[in-house]
């Protein structure tokens, strides 16, 4: 089954809009990656300053290939070869899971 990676980003209140704009402008950066299955950016509603970046992958190997290739390159260079921007998050933790059960709406 698939693997899920959740990047937990600590984002100060004044950086929330910056973070969301950066994700909105990522222009399909992950969607074309081999083994990619799903992406969601989850905004905290109350009680925390942590955003969750949810991605699902066909395999651990597919995730690692994306991390070492497209993701690494995107974070080393800004648009049009500019210097990378200051991070909007003040901290980051990666959680890893294997999908054991999955369900969707009944047809």
DRENGUDREN-264597 format. One record per residue: x, y, z of N, C-alpha, C in turn. Coordinates in pm, whole numbers, padded with zeros to 5 digits, always signed. Example, Ala and Ser with C-alpha at 12.3 -4.5 7.8 and 13.67 -1.06 7.14 Angstrom:
2
+01319-00569+00780+01230-00450+00780+01320-00330+00780+01285-00225+00708+01367-00106+00714+01290+00003+00787
This chain:
107
+00082-00119+00000+00000+00000+00000+00087+00126+00000+00022+00237-00011+00088+00368-00018+00155+00407+00112+00240+00510+00102+00299+00572+00221+00252+00717+00226+00237+00767+00349+00194+00904+00371+00306+00977+00444+00336+01096+00397+00433+01184+00462+00360+01312+00501+00372+01349+00628+00310+01472+00677+00422+01561+00731+00441+01673+00664+00539+01770+00709+00466+01868+00800+00507+01872+00926+00445+01959+01026+00526+02088+01031+00466+02197+00985+00536+02325+00977+00485+02420+01084+00575+02469+01168+00540+02572+01265+00549+02707+01195+00437+02777+01188+00430+02900+01110+00378+03014+01199+00461+03115+01224+00414+03230+01301+00297+03298+01230+00208+03359+01306+00087+03421+01251+00119+03517+01136+00226+03594+01149+00258+03693+01045+00312+03629+00916+00340+03500+00918+00394+03432+00800+00291+03340+00733+00171+03329+00791+00071+03237+00735+00038+03267+00589+00011+03393+00560-00025+03431+00423+00091+03403+00327+00213+03430+00371+00331+03403+00288+00340+03255+00256+00324+03171+00357+00331+03026+00335+00224+02981+00236+00102+03024+00256-00007+02983+00168+00014+03031+00025+00066+03152+00008+00093+03204-00127+00203+03122-00195+00304+03084-00120+00413+03004-00178+00362+02868-00224+00278+02805-00143+00222+02677-00185+00130+02695-00306+00053+02803-00308-00037+02827-00421+00040+02848-00551+00160+02904-00542+00237+02933-00663+00336+02822-00700+00327+02708-00635+00423+02600-00662+00399+02535-00798+00290+02570-00863+00264+02534-01003+00283+02386-01035+00219+02301-00959+00221+02159-00991+00355+02092-00971+00438+02147-00887+00574+02095-00870+00579+01949-00829+00485+01902-00752+00488+01763-00706+00398+01672-00790+00294+01727-00850+00193+01647-00918+00247+01562-01032+00355+01605-01093+00410+01530-01207+00518+01430-01165+00541+01416-01036+00646+01326-00988+00599+01180-00992+00688+01092-01031+00657+00950-01039+00619+00898-00900+00506+00830-00891+00462+00772-00766+00379+00863-00678+00365+00990-00717+00284+01085-00639+00137+01047-00651+00066+01050-00536-00077+01016-00536-00167+01128-00484-00121+01210-00387-00212+01310-00331-00135+01417-00255-00190+01538-00251-00133+01650-00176-00246+01730-00112-00225+01774+00012-00315+01869+00077-00233+01955+00171-00262+02086+00172-00207+02178+00271-00318+02207+00369-00296+02174+00497-00398+02189+00599-00364+02307+00691-00455+02405+00695-00438+02526+00778-00494+02499+00917-00421+02539+01022-00476+02521+01157-00596+02612+01180-00694+02562+01252-00815+02638+01278-00807+02704+01416-00763+02629+01516-00750+02687+01649-00655+02602+01733-00590+02666+01827-00510+02594+01925-00371+02555+01884-00327+02591+01764-00193+02556+01721-00146+02651+01611-00015+02659+01593+00042+02738+01484+00106+02646+01380+00064+02519+01378+00125+02421+01289+00035+02388+01170+00091+02408+01052+00029+02364+00928+00072+02220+00903-00013+02142+00837+00023+02006+00797+00027+02000+00644+00139+01951+00592+00152+01929+00448+00144+01779+00425+00030+01734+00372+00001+01593+00356+00033+01550+00212+00117+01451+00197+00140+01391+00066+00130+01239+00078+00078+01176-00027+00070+01030-00032+00146+00982-00155+00222+00875-00137+00311+00823-00241+00290+00674-00261+00317+00628-00381+00306+00486-00413+00403+00404-00328+00522+00459-00302+00623+00385-00225+00719+00482-00158+00792+00431-00061+00896+00508+00007+01003+00551-00094+01034+00464-00188+01135+00495-00289+01094+00613-00376+00965+00618-00413+00916+00732-00493+00929+00862-00416+00894+00859-00287+00907+00979-00204+01053+01023-00196+01143+00929-00171+01285+00962-00160+01339+01021-00290+01296+00966-00403+01341+01017-00533+01295+01162-00552+01172+01192-00511+01123+01329-00520+01201+01421-00426+01227+01374-00304+01302+01455-00207+01442+01490-00258+01508+01394-00319+01646+01415-00366+01653+01485-00501+01543+01489-00572+01542+01552-00704+01466+01683-00705+01339+01679-00752+01262+01803-00770+01247+01887-00643+01220+01825-00529+01200+01904-00407+01328+01973-00365+01438+01904-00369+01566+01962-00331+01602+02080-00421+01583+02060-00550+01614+02166-00647+01524+02288-00625+01395+02265-00596+01301+02376-00576+01335+02459-00453+01391+02395-00351+01422+02468-00229+01562+02530-00230+01645+02492-00327+01778+02551-00337+01779+02675-00424+01684+02686-00515+01679+02800-00607+01541+02864-00603+01538+02995-00607+01412+03066-00618+01367+03069-00762+01256+03135-00792+01209+03146-00929+01314+03213-01018+01327+03166-01137+01421+03221-01236+01564+03226-01185+01602+03128-01102+01740+03120-01055+01776+03216-00945+01676+03286-00887+01703+03379-00779+01749+03303-00655+01805+03376-00560+01843+03315-00433+01718+03265-00362+01728+03156-00285+01611+03105-00214+01554+03209-00118+01422+03205-00100+01355+03297-00010+01369+03248+00134+01359+03341+00227+01360+03306+00369+01240+03215+00399+01260+03107+00474+01148+03016+00502+01035+03088+00578+00911+03053+00544+00795+03108+00614+00774+03034+00747+00819+02910+00753+00804+02829+00875+00926+02846+00964+00901+02842+01095+01012+02852+01189+01058+02716+01238+00990+02610+01196+01028+02475+01235+00957+02374+01148+01013+02253+01140+00956+02150+01055+00987+02012+01112+00886+01924+01110+00902+01785+01151+00833+01698+01048+00896+01588+01008+00836+01498+00910+00783+01373+00980+00655+01346+00961+00592+01224+01012+00576+01129+00895+00597+00999+00918+00584+00897+00813+00487+00788+00857+00402+00747+00763+00302+00644+00789+00289+00551+00670+00248+00428+00695+00206+00336+00590+00054+00331+00594-00009+00330+00479-00154+00320+00473-00191+00174+00499-00268+00150+00603-00310+00015+00640-00451-00011+00591-00538+00090+00601-00674+00081+00551-00710+00213+00486-00795+00206+00387-00837+00326+00316-00981+00307+00272-01059+00414+00273-01198+00408+00228-01235+00541+00165-01329+00535+00078-01383+00655+00015-01533+00644+00011-01600+00742-00046-01746+00736-00055-01792+00615-00137-01904+00558-00098-01959+00445-00175-02019+00500-00302-02002+00426-00410-02052+00469-00541-02203+00468-00547
